[in-house]
Amino acid sequence: MAGPSTAGAPAEPQLTGRRVVAFLALVFGMFMAILDIQIVSSSLSEIQAGVSASADEISWVQTSYLIAEVVMIPLSGFLARAMSTRYLFALSSAGFTLASLLCATATSIDQLIFYRAVQGFIGGGMIPTAFAAAYTIFPKRYQPPVMALVGLVVTLAPTIGPTVGGYLTDALSWHWLFLINVPPGIAATLLCWFLVDFDKPEWHLLRKFDFAGLTAMAVFLGSLEYVLEEGEKDDWFQSETITFFAVLVVIGAVVFFWRAFTAEQPVVDLKAYKDRNFAVGSVLTFMLGTVLYGLTYLYPLFLARVRGFNALQIGETVFVTGAAMFVFAPIVGILGRKLDPRLVIGVGFVTFIISTVELLPITKDWGFYELMWPQLLRGAALMMCMVPINTVALGTLPPSQLKNASGLFNLMRNLGGAVGLAVINTVLNSRWDLHMARLRDSVTWSRPAALETLNNMTAGFQARLGSDAELAATKQLAAMVRQQGLVMAFSDIFLGIAVFISCAAFLVLLVHKPKAGAGAAPAH
């Protein structure tokens, strides 16, 4: 049902309390799906002990989820048109809830990996569906604050994932990382089933389903995610397995794009990229995904490796970014209605650059207070960038393209995160090796300062260790060199991120200012 329309303008959807509640259920389901990407990251050692897994096996608890999710996200656009938002989201939410329960009951690593893959694949259908619904059921004037809420969920969920996981594991057990999804998952499923009514299924589309295109897309995206997740650990193309999957990436990509342009009803319709704002917005969200997931990974890594913080201490430290997002979400919603979104994005990128530059003088002693301001600025910057980018990329597309475009848009953010983590891990290790080699050249017997430090440390150990004091002092000095090299490598990574964000900021100049009243999606 649509409201009255003015001459020459599309009818705007009519907002009702029922639709608002239904939309909030969709957003909450999306929050659960995104949160579960990172919720296990701070508790992998506890899960490893619980299911008797090896160090190599436990990483697949996260990797299997990511690979499955990245395949489902672009597919969800087609399924949402064929099945409708109601059926797709309700089935996805119910399946995600059941898979979460199964994850909590897993007794072996093989079971847990399989259940996590199911959880990621089914959960991937909820993320783009909620995005598209924001433009389908809300009038144009409400879209800036609504997208502020959606942007908050998209950025906050992975940011607080390690914090939530740390608290749950510390207070209860790792099983509650998954059990926590069950009650809200049931509620979201029921609310969606009984309240969502803003589109109709087009079942005839399933008769033309492109199974070849789906297979090619699964091979392409699944292999790409595997290469990015496991490449650094396996020394990239020195590994036959990585080389094999890299070949599959190329083959899958060729077949997928061929089917996308030739199939009567392709799995993923790429026509949305003809819209300049959507194309540029997709690149920007890819780059934001890189730094969003990259910094979410780097902060806990620094606190764990350098400061020796446990999961709870890490969660309490990195929660600052999430708090800043909560504060700035309504502010960005107001700014979105009053200012050119390109200006808000530009200020956001500048703030992001400042927050990263402030990390350059990082030392081994940095903790909560030293990291507080960079995190506060980062939280504000993420909201100022993510929300208006969502608006300019999706807000002007015709309603017929929204579901499909939403899948592509969310896929770009996840791929950006995968690429960012792969590059960050590779560069961090290479810079660490470089700095350690340089520091070792400085810490030699010919350096008076190094000898003085070693003698002082030996004297400190003498009373307790006797003849072993010199060996203990040498080991401690070597550990100091490793630690300092790692801190210097972190500083290099932060500098690289600042340069990367600066490049992204220039892309804002390519964005067209959305026309007033454009993109209002009529109700179905």
C-alpha positions as CSV (number, residue, x, y, z in Angstrom):
1,M,0.0,0.0,0.0
2,A,1.5,3.3,-1.0
3,G,0.8,6.8,0.1
4,P,-0.3,9.7,-2.2
5,S,2.2,10.7,-4.8
6,T,2.9,14.1,-6.4
7,A,3.0,14.6,-10.1
8,G,6.1,13.0,-11.7
9,A,7.3,11.4,-8.4
10,P,7.0,7.8,-7.4
11,A,4.5,6.9,-4.7
12,E,6.2,6.6,-1.3
13,P,5.6,3.6,0.9
14,Q,3.2,4.1,3.8
15,L,4.8,3.6,7.2
16,T,2.9,1.6,9.9
17,G,3.8,0.3,13.3
18,R,3.6,-3.2,12.1
19,R,6.2,-2.6,9.4
20,V,8.5,-0.8,11.9
21,V,8.4,-3.8,14.3
22,A,9.0,-6.2,11.3
23,F,12.0,-4.2,10.2
24,L,13.5,-4.2,13.6
25,A,13.2,-8.0,13.6
26,L,15.1,-8.1,10.3
27,V,17.8,-5.8,11.6
28,F,18.2,-7.9,14.8
29,G,18.6,-11.0,12.7
30,M,21.2,-9.2,10.6
31,F,23.0,-8.2,13.8
32,M,23.2,-11.8,15.0
33,A,24.6,-13.0,11.6
34,I,27.3,-10.4,11.5
35,L,28.1,-10.7,15.2
36,D,28.8,-14.4,14.8
37,I,31.7,-13.7,12.4
38,Q,33.8,-12.4,15.2
39,I,32.2,-13.7,18.4
40,V,34.4,-16.8,18.4
41,S,37.7,-14.9,17.8
42,S,38.6,-14.3,21.4
43,S,37.6,-17.8,22.6
44,L,39.2,-20.1,20.1
45,S,41.6,-21.5,22.7
46,E,38.7,-22.5,24.9
47,I,36.8,-24.0,22.0
48,Q,40.0,-25.9,20.9
49,A,40.2,-27.5,24.4
50,G,36.4,-28.3,24.4
51,V,36.4,-30.2,21.1
52,S,40.0,-31.5,21.3
53,A,41.1,-29.8,18.1
54,S,44.6,-29.1,16.9
55,A,46.0,-25.5,16.4
56,D,45.5,-25.9,12.6
57,E,42.0,-27.2,12.8
58,I,40.6,-24.6,15.2
59,S,41.0,-21.7,12.7
60,W,38.4,-23.5,10.5
61,V,35.7,-22.7,13.1
62,Q,35.9,-19.1,11.8
63,T,37.0,-19.8,8.2
64,S,34.1,-22.3,7.4
65,Y,31.6,-19.6,8.5
66,L,33.1,-16.9,6.3
67,I,33.4,-19.1,3.2
68,A,29.8,-20.3,3.5
69,E,28.5,-16.8,4.2
70,V,30.3,-15.1,1.3
71,V,28.6,-17.5,-1.1
72,M,25.1,-16.9,0.3
73,I,25.2,-13.1,0.4
74,P,25.1,-12.5,-3.3
75,L,22.7,-15.4,-3.9
76,S,20.2,-13.9,-1.4
77,G,19.2,-11.2,-3.9
78,F,17.8,-13.7,-6.3
79,L,16.2,-15.8,-3.5
80,A,14.6,-12.7,-2.0
81,R,12.9,-11.9,-5.3
82,A,11.8,-15.5,-5.9
83,M,10.7,-16.3,-2.3
84,S,9.9,-12.8,-0.9
85,T,11.5,-11.2,2.1
86,R,9.1,-13.0,4.5
87,Y,9.9,-16.6,3.4
88,L,13.6,-16.1,2.9
89,F,14.3,-14.3,6.1
90,A,12.0,-16.5,8.2
91,L,13.7,-19.7,6.8
92,S,17.2,-18.1,7.2
93,S,16.5,-17.0,10.8
94,A,15.0,-20.4,11.8
95,G,17.9,-22.3,10.1
96,F,20.5,-20.0,11.7
97,T,18.9,-20.6,15.1
98,L,18.9,-24.4,14.7
99,A,22.5,-24.3,13.4
100,S,23.5,-22.3,16.4
101,L,22.0,-24.9,18.7
102,L,23.8,-27.6,16.9
103,C,27.1,-25.7,17.2
104,A,26.6,-25.6,21.0
105,T,26.1,-29.4,21.1
106,A,29.1,-30.3,18.9
107,T,31.5,-32.8,20.5
108,S,34.2,-32.9,17.8
109,I,35.9,-30.4,15.6
110,D,34.5,-32.0,12.4
111,Q,30.9,-31.5,13.7
112,L,31.6,-27.9,14.8
113,I,33.2,-27.0,11.4
114,F,30.2,-28.4,9.5
115,Y,27.6,-26.7,11.8
116,R,29.4,-23.4,11.5
117,A,29.4,-23.7,7.7
118,V,25.6,-24.3,7.8
119,Q,25.2,-21.4,10.2
120,G,27.2,-19.0,8.0
121,F,25.5,-20.1,4.8
122,I,22.0,-19.7,6.2
123,G,22.8,-16.6,8.1
124,G,24.2,-14.9,5.0
125,G,20.6,-14.6,3.7
126,M,19.6,-12.3,6.5
127,I,22.2,-9.5,6.0
128,P,21.3,-8.1,2.5
129,T,17.5,-8.8,3.1
130,A,17.5,-6.3,6.0
131,F,19.5,-3.8,3.9
132,A,17.0,-3.9,1.0
133,A,14.0,-3.6,3.3
134,A,15.3,-0.3,4.7
135,Y,14.7,1.2,1.2
136,T,11.5,-0.7,0.5
137,I,9.3,0.1,3.5
138,F,10.5,3.6,4.6
139,P,9.7,6.9,2.9
140,K,12.7,8.9,1.6
141,R,12.7,11.3,4.5
142,Y,13.2,8.5,7.1
143,Q,16.0,6.8,5.2
144,P,19.0,8.7,6.7
145,P,18.1,7.8,10.4
146,V,17.1,4.3,9.3
147,M,20.4,3.8,7.5
148,A,22.2,5.2,10.6
149,L,20.6,2.3,12.5
150,V,21.6,-0.2,9.8
151,G,25.1,1.2,9.6
152,L,25.5,1.0,13.4
153,V,24.6,-2.7,13.3
154,V,26.9,-3.5,10.4
155,T,29.9,-1.8,12.0
156,L,29.1,-2.4,15.7
157,A,28.5,-6.2,15.4
158,P,32.0,-7.2,14.3
159,T,33.6,-4.6,16.5
160,I,32.0,-5.9,19.8
161,G,32.1,-9.6,18.7
162,P,35.4,-10.3,20.6
163,T,34.0,-8.4,23.6
164,V,30.8,-10.3,23.8
165,G,32.6,-13.6,23.2
166,G,35.1,-12.9,25.9
167,Y,32.4,-12.1,28.5
168,L,30.3,-15.1,27.6
169,T,33.2,-17.5,27.7
170,D,34.6,-16.1,30.9
171,A,31.3,-16.0,32.8
172,L,29.7,-19.2,31.4
173,S,31.4,-21.4,28.7
174,W,32.2,-21.4,25.0
175,H,28.9,-23.1,24.3
176,W,27.1,-19.9,25.1
177,L,28.7,-18.2,22.1
178,F,26.1,-20.1,20.1
179,L,23.3,-20.7,22.7
180,I,22.9,-16.9,23.0
181,N,21.4,-16.9,19.5
182,V,18.6,-19.3,20.2
183,P,15.9,-17.1,22.1
184,P,16.4,-14.0,19.9
185,G,16.5,-16.2,16.8
186,I,13.2,-17.7,17.6
187,A,11.7,-14.3,18.3
188,A,13.0,-12.9,15.0
189,T,11.7,-15.8,13.1
190,L,8.2,-15.5,14.5
191,L,8.1,-11.7,14.1
192,C,9.1,-12.0,10.5
193,W,6.6,-14.7,9.7
194,F,3.7,-12.9,11.1
195,L,4.5,-9.2,10.4
196,V,6.5,-9.0,7.2
197,D,4.2,-8.2,4.3
198,F,5.9,-5.7,2.0
199,D,6.6,-7.8,-1.0
200,K,5.3,-10.9,-2.8
201,P,7.2,-14.1,-4.0
202,E,7.9,-14.6,-7.6
203,W,8.1,-18.4,-7.6
204,H,8.3,-18.5,-11.4
205,L,11.9,-17.3,-11.2
206,L,13.0,-20.6,-9.6
207,R,12.0,-22.4,-12.9
208,K,14.9,-20.5,-14.6
209,F,17.4,-20.9,-11.8
210,D,21.0,-21.0,-13.1
211,F,22.5,-23.9,-11.4
212,A,25.7,-23.6,-13.5
213,G,26.1,-20.0,-12.4
214,L,25.5,-20.9,-8.8
215,T,28.2,-23.6,-8.9
216,A,30.7,-21.3,-10.6
217,M,29.9,-18.6,-8.0
218,A,30.4,-21.0,-5.1
219,V,33.7,-22.2,-6.5
220,F,34.9,-18.7,-7.3
221,L,33.9,-17.0,-4.0
222,G,34.5,-20.0,-1.7
223,S,38.0,-20.6,-3.2
224,L,38.8,-16.9,-3.0
225,E,37.8,-16.8,0.7
226,Y,39.9,-19.9,1.4
227,V,43.0,-18.5,-0.3
228,L,42.7,-15.2,1.5
229,E,42.1,-16.8,4.9
230,E,44.7,-19.5,4.7
231,G,47.3,-18.1,2.3
232,E,49.5,-16.3,4.7
233,K,49.6,-19.2,7.1
234,D,50.5,-21.7,4.3
235,D,53.1,-19.3,2.7
236,W,50.9,-18.5,-0.2
237,F,51.9,-20.0,-3.5
238,Q,54.6,-22.1,-1.9
239,S,51.7,-24.4,-0.9
240,E,50.2,-26.7,-3.5
241,T,46.8,-26.4,-1.8
242,I,46.8,-22.6,-2.1
243,T,47.9,-22.8,-5.7
244,F,45.1,-25.4,-6.5
245,F,42.4,-23.1,-5.0
246,A,43.9,-20.1,-6.7
247,V,43.4,-21.9,-10.0
248,L,39.8,-22.7,-9.0
249,V,39.3,-18.9,-8.3
250,V,40.2,-18.1,-11.9
251,I,38.1,-20.9,-13.4
252,G,35.2,-20.1,-11.2
253,A,35.4,-16.4,-12.0
254,V,35.5,-16.9,-15.7
255,V,32.4,-19.2,-15.7
256,F,30.5,-17.1,-13.2
257,F,30.9,-13.8,-15.2
258,W,30.1,-15.6,-18.5
259,R,26.9,-16.9,-17.0
260,A,26.1,-13.5,-15.4
261,F,26.1,-11.9,-18.8
262,T,24.6,-14.7,-20.9
263,A,22.1,-16.6,-18.7
264,E,18.4,-15.8,-19.1
265,Q,18.0,-15.4,-15.3
266,P,21.5,-15.1,-13.8
267,V,22.1,-15.9,-10.1
268,V,23.6,-12.4,-9.7
269,D,22.5,-9.5,-11.9
270,L,25.4,-7.1,-12.4
271,K,23.3,-4.4,-14.0
272,A,23.4,-2.3,-10.8
273,Y,27.0,-1.5,-11.5
274,K,25.9,0.7,-14.4
275,D,24.8,3.2,-11.7
276,R,27.9,5.4,-11.0
277,N,27.0,5.9,-7.3
278,F,26.5,2.2,-6.7
279,A,29.8,1.3,-8.4
280,V,31.8,3.9,-6.5
281,G,29.9,3.1,-3.3
282,S,30.8,-0.6,-3.7
283,V,34.5,0.2,-4.0
284,L,34.3,2.5,-1.0
285,T,32.5,-0.2,1.1
286,F,35.1,-2.7,0.0
287,M,37.8,-0.4,1.3
288,L,35.9,0.4,4.5
289,G,35.5,-3.4,5.0
290,T,39.2,-3.7,4.8
291,V,39.9,-1.3,7.6
292,L,36.8,-2.2,9.6
293,Y,37.8,-5.9,9.9
294,G,41.5,-5.1,9.8
295,L,41.5,-2.8,12.8
296,T,39.0,-5.0,14.7
297,Y,41.7,-7.7,14.3
298,L,44.7,-5.5,15.0
299,Y,43.6,-4.0,18.3
300,P,43.0,-7.3,20.1
301,L,46.1,-8.8,18.5
302,F,48.3,-6.0,19.9
303,L,46.8,-6.2,23.3
304,A,47.2,-10.0,23.4
305,R,50.7,-10.4,22.0
306,V,52.4,-7.3,23.3
307,R,50.5,-6.5,26.5
308,G,49.5,-10.1,27.4
309,F,45.8,-9.2,28.0
310,N,43.3,-11.9,28.4
311,A,40.0,-12.1,26.5
312,L,38.1,-10.1,29.1
313,Q,40.7,-7.3,29.4
314,I,40.8,-7.1,25.6
315,G,37.0,-6.8,25.4
316,E,36.9,-4.0,28.0
317,T,39.6,-2.1,26.1
318,V,38.2,-2.3,22.6
319,F,34.6,-1.6,23.7
320,V,35.4,2.1,23.4
321,T,34.9,2.0,19.6
322,G,31.4,0.5,20.0
323,A,30.5,3.1,22.6
324,A,31.5,5.9,20.2
325,M,29.3,4.3,17.5
326,F,26.3,4.3,19.7
327,V,26.8,8.0,20.5
328,F,27.4,9.1,16.8
329,A,24.6,7.0,15.2
330,P,21.8,9.4,15.9
331,I,24.1,12.4,15.1
332,V,24.9,11.0,11.7
333,G,21.2,10.3,11.1
334,I,20.5,14.0,11.7
335,L,23.4,15.1,9.5
336,G,22.2,12.8,6.7
337,R,19.0,14.8,6.5
338,K,20.6,18.2,6.6
339,L,23.9,18.0,4.7
340,D,25.3,16.7,1.4
341,P,26.2,13.0,2.1
342,R,29.5,13.5,0.3
343,L,30.6,16.1,2.9
344,V,29.7,13.8,5.7
345,I,31.7,11.0,4.1
346,G,34.7,13.3,3.5
347,V,34.8,14.4,7.1
348,G,34.5,10.8,8.2
349,F,37.5,9.8,6.1
350,V,39.6,12.7,7.5
351,T,38.6,11.6,11.0
352,F,39.5,8.1,10.2
353,I,43.0,9.2,9.0
354,I,43.6,11.2,12.2
355,S,42.6,8.2,14.3
356,T,45.1,6.0,12.5
357,V,47.9,8.6,12.5
358,E,47.5,8.9,16.3
359,L,48.6,5.2,16.5
360,L,51.9,5.7,14.8
361,P,53.9,6.5,18.0
362,I,52.6,3.3,19.6
363,T,54.8,1.6,22.2
364,K,54.8,-1.7,24.1
365,D,53.3,0.1,27.1
366,W,50.1,1.4,25.4
367,G,46.9,0.3,27.0
368,F,43.3,1.5,27.6
369,Y,44.0,5.2,28.0
370,E,46.5,5.5,25.2
371,L,44.2,3.7,22.8
372,M,41.0,5.5,23.9
373,W,41.1,8.6,21.6
374,P,42.1,6.7,18.5
375,Q,39.2,4.3,19.2
376,L,36.7,7.1,19.9
377,L,37.7,8.8,16.6
378,R,37.5,5.5,14.7
379,G,34.0,4.8,16.0
380,A,32.8,8.3,14.9
381,A,34.5,8.0,11.6
382,L,33.0,4.6,10.8
383,M,29.5,5.9,11.3
384,M,30.2,9.1,9.2
385,C,31.6,6.9,6.4
386,M,29.4,3.8,6.4
387,V,25.9,5.4,6.8
388,P,26.1,8.0,3.9
389,I,27.9,5.5,1.7
390,N,25.0,3.1,2.1
391,T,22.6,5.9,1.3
392,V,24.4,7.2,-1.9
393,A,25.0,3.6,-3.2
394,L,21.6,2.1,-2.6
395,G,19.3,5.0,-2.1
396,T,18.9,6.0,-5.8
397,L,18.5,2.6,-7.3
398,P,15.1,1.5,-8.7
399,P,13.2,-0.8,-6.4
400,S,13.5,-3.7,-8.8
401,Q,17.3,-3.7,-8.3
402,L,17.5,-3.2,-4.6
403,K,17.5,-6.8,-3.4
404,N,20.1,-7.9,-5.8
405,A,22.2,-4.8,-5.3
406,S,22.1,-5.2,-1.6
407,G,23.6,-8.6,-1.9
408,L,26.4,-7.3,-4.1
409,F,27.0,-4.3,-1.8
410,N,27.3,-6.5,1.4
411,L,29.5,-9.0,-0.5
412,M,32.0,-6.2,-1.3
413,R,32.3,-5.3,2.4
414,N,33.0,-8.9,3.4
415,L,35.5,-9.4,0.6
416,G,37.2,-6.2,1.7
417,G,37.5,-7.6,5.2
418,A,39.0,-10.9,3.9
419,V,41.5,-9.1,1.6
420,G,42.4,-6.7,4.4
421,L,43.1,-9.5,6.9
422,A,45.2,-11.4,4.4
423,V,47.3,-8.4,3.5
424,I,47.7,-7.2,7.1
425,N,48.9,-10.6,8.3
426,T,51.4,-10.9,5.5
427,V,52.8,-7.4,5.9
428,L,52.8,-7.6,9.6
429,N,55.0,-10.7,9.6
430,S,57.3,-9.5,6.9
431,R,57.8,-6.1,8.7
432,W,58.3,-7.9,12.0
433,D,61.1,-10.0,10.5
434,L,62.7,-6.9,8.9
435,H,62.7,-4.9,12.2
436,M,64.0,-7.9,14.2
437,A,66.9,-8.3,11.8
438,R,67.7,-4.6,12.1
439,L,67.4,-4.6,15.9
440,R,69.7,-7.7,16.1
441,D,72.3,-5.7,14.2
442,S,72.1,-3.1,16.9
443,V,72.2,-5.5,19.8
444,T,75.7,-7.0,19.4
445,W,78.7,-7.4,21.7
446,S,80.3,-4.4,20.1
447,R,77.5,-2.0,21.3
448,P,78.3,-0.5,24.7
449,A,74.6,0.2,25.3
450,A,73.6,-3.4,24.6
451,L,76.4,-4.7,26.9
452,E,75.3,-2.4,29.7
453,T,71.7,-3.5,29.4
454,L,72.7,-7.2,29.4
455,N,75.0,-6.7,32.4
456,N,72.3,-4.9,34.4
457,M,69.8,-7.7,33.6
458,T,72.3,-10.4,34.5
459,A,72.9,-8.7,37.9
460,G,69.2,-8.6,38.5
461,F,68.9,-12.4,37.9
462,Q,72.1,-13.2,39.8
463,A,70.6,-13.5,43.3
464,R,67.9,-15.9,42.1
465,L,69.6,-18.0,39.3
466,G,73.3,-17.9,40.1
467,S,75.3,-19.3,37.2
468,D,72.2,-19.3,34.9
469,A,71.7,-15.6,35.3
470,E,73.6,-14.7,32.1
471,L,71.5,-17.2,30.0
472,A,68.3,-15.8,31.5
473,A,69.3,-12.3,30.8
474,T,70.2,-13.2,27.2
475,K,66.8,-14.8,26.7
476,Q,65.0,-11.8,28.2
477,L,67.0,-9.4,25.9
478,A,66.0,-11.5,22.9
479,A,62.4,-11.4,23.9
480,M,62.6,-7.6,24.2
481,V,64.0,-7.4,20.7
482,R,61.1,-9.6,19.4
483,Q,58.6,-7.5,21.2
484,Q,60.0,-4.2,20.0
485,G,60.2,-5.5,16.4
486,L,56.5,-6.5,16.7
487,V,55.5,-3.0,18.0
488,M,57.4,-1.3,15.1
489,A,55.6,-3.6,12.7
490,F,52.2,-2.6,14.1
491,S,53.2,1.1,13.6
492,D,54.1,0.3,10.0
493,I,50.7,-1.3,9.5
494,F,48.9,1.7,10.9
495,L,50.8,4.0,8.6
496,G,49.8,1.8,5.6
497,I,46.2,1.9,6.7
498,A,46.3,5.7,6.9
499,V,47.7,5.9,3.4
500,F,45.0,3.5,2.2
501,I,42.2,5.5,3.7
502,S,43.6,8.7,2.1
503,C,43.3,7.0,-1.3
504,A,39.7,6.0,-0.5
505,A,38.9,9.6,0.5
506,F,39.7,10.8,-3.0
507,L,37.1,8.4,-4.5
508,V,34.4,10.5,-2.8
509,L,34.9,13.1,-5.5
510,L,33.5,10.6,-8.0
511,V,30.1,10.3,-6.2
512,H,27.2,12.2,-7.7
513,K,25.0,14.1,-5.2
514,P,21.7,12.2,-4.8
515,K,18.8,14.2,-6.2
516,A,16.1,15.3,-3.8
517,G,13.4,12.7,-3.7
518,A,15.4,10.1,-5.7
519,G,15.3,6.6,-4.8
520,A,12.0,6.5,-3.0
521,A,10.9,2.9,-3.3
522,P,7.1,2.4,-3.7
523,A,5.5,-0.2,-1.6
524,H,4.7,-3.6,-3.0
